[in-house]
Amino acid sequence: MDKLELKGKWNELKGKIKQQHADLTDNDLEYEDGKYDELYGRLQTKLGKTRDEVINWLKSL
């Protein structure tokens, strides 16, 4: 998932993520321009997945 695609769909994806993982907070899911890698890092840590697994999971939502 590239940066532009993530940015455009983020609010929709965030709702779906919260439905599947209620333990993720708004701080975990905070997306800011230029902090793309930080978001993936937070999700990797919280979910215990690799970067590629996180990217594939987001694409599947």
ABEGO torsion letter per residue (X at the ends): XBAAAAAAAAAAAAAAAAAABAABBAAAABBBBGAAAAAAAAAAAAAGBBAAAAAAAAAAX
